[in-house]
Amino acid sequence: MLNAHRHEADRRNADRRKRGAEQEDYNKGQTEGQAW
């Protein structure tokens, strides 16, 4: 039970990190676009 809960938390954290990286890439693209 505890392992299943931790696995769920790990999966959510991985999703959050993936979204965070995508958001950073998007922000970087926006910033570079504005720089031009």
N, C-alpha and C positions, 0 to 999 in steps of 0.2 A: 504493500500500500504506500509506504513512504517512498520507495523507489519510483513508483508510478507517478507520484506527485512531483518528485524531483525531476523526472524525465520531462514532464509537462512544463515545468518551470524552465528547464534548459531549452526546450523547443521554443517557448515564448521569447526567451532571451536571445536566441539565435535569430528569430524573426525580427526582433527589435534592432539587433546589431545590423542585420541586412538592410532594413529600412533606413537606419541611420547612415550607413555607407552610401546608399542611393541618394539620400537627402543631401549628403555632403557633396557628392558628385554634381548634383543638380545645382546646389548653391555655388560651387566652383565654376560651373558653366555659366551661370547667371552673372557672376562677378567678372569673369573673363570677357563675357559678351559686353558688359557695361564698360569695361576698360577700353575696348575698341571703340 
